[in-house]
Amino acid sequence: MAAYIVEAVRTASGRRNGRLAEWHPVDLAALMLDTVVARTGIDPATVDDVVVGCVTQAGEQSVQIGRNAVLASGLPVSVPAVTIDRQCGSSQQAIHFAAQAVMAGTSDIIIAAGVESMTRAPMGSARLRDSGVSPLTSSIRARFGIEEFSQFGGAEMIAKKWDLTRDMLDAFGLESHRRALAATTSGAFARELVPVPVTLADGTSELHLRDEGIRADATPETMAGVKLLLEGGTITAATSSQVADGASAVMIVSERALKQYGLTPLARIDTLVVTGGDPVIMLEEPLYATDKALKRAGKTIADIDLYEVNEAFAPVPMAWLRHTGADPDKLNVNGGAIALGHPLGATGAKLMATLVHGLRDRGLKWGLQTMCEGGGLANVTIIEAL
């Protein structure tokens, strides 16, 4: 059985302590659920399940934020929900779980969503950092010869392995801002963005509809002026994804639901892959997960019209381009997380919204989405725009 995307939306990202800081993450997620239901016009009681990705399940994001989002929304209490953590790929995995349930014939309508307020539930706050407690056991340390896994260290390993220099990374980061600014100015994000009411510092209110991290004034000189994150390294904050607040949602339905409720499919989910690899270099796994996904789909990289590869750190998509031989003009055409932000658990469904609408706006057919994830994991999703 096939699974179809009939709606895909996101908030514009907010910077840490920025325009979305006053929004409780439960309410932000609830807004996404209500929006996809309203835009499709279905009876909310027909939703079989809600799958929500969230990484930092602490504080306001604890105690099953997926269920709390349903309770804060206009959905009836009869709609169940679950919260999942696949690290940065959490809501991409939510899409996979939703699609798999539909393909298996056990569900007809599922909302896959994601949320992260990195302002209100800061990254790492689920861990007792001052207690000396570590999630790594002595057996894990002995097996991999390392005290702690580090995404920063992994990103530097990728840069070294693939001969990526500071200048090359800076140029990639600058291009992310340029593409994001061009997409914003042209209205490319209009279909996917959900207006979020915000109160400004002067007490006035407006709708948040612009990704807050885009730097229109970025230049090669300003990029070069940002200090390195690790001594002797190549990566800076300007070539890393921005800490951000945001939420997203994708409604996935069966062919039976399409006919029964008169829904218009935006895309068909073609291929779903998740793989695990080296947890030390950690962020390189999208390269090999993409190989597996293309083989499973019976395609080559040249068959894909657009790619969304999460810009957790610039070396990740740059190494992915080298490994796959992909066309850089098809990669993150509207900018990526370096400019648009990476609200962790929300990013998977956020990128899917951008990919679906980007394909349709350009009259293109095939899209591929992937991202690196903590622990050396990676999801890949291939879709066909309809």
Secondary structure, 3 states (H helix, E strand, C coil): CCEEEEEEEECCCEECCCCCCCCCHHHHHHHHHHHHHHHHCCCHHHCCEEEEECCCCCHHHCCCHHHHHHHHCCCCCCCCEEEECCHHHHHHHHHHHHHHHHHCCCCCEEEEEEEEECCCCCCCCCCCHHHCCCCCCHHHHHHHCCCCCCHHHHHHHHHHHCCCCHHHHHHHHHHHHHHHHHHHHHCCCCCCECCEEEECCCCCEEEECCCCCCCCCCCHHHHHCCCECCCCCCCEHHHECCCEEEEEEEEEEEHHHHHHHCCCCCEEEEEEEEEECCCCCCCCHHHHHHHHHHHHHCCCHHHCCEEEECCCECHHHHHHHHHHCCCHHHECCCCCHHHHCCCHHHHHHHHHHHHHHHHHHHCCCEEEEEEEECCCEEEEEEEEEC
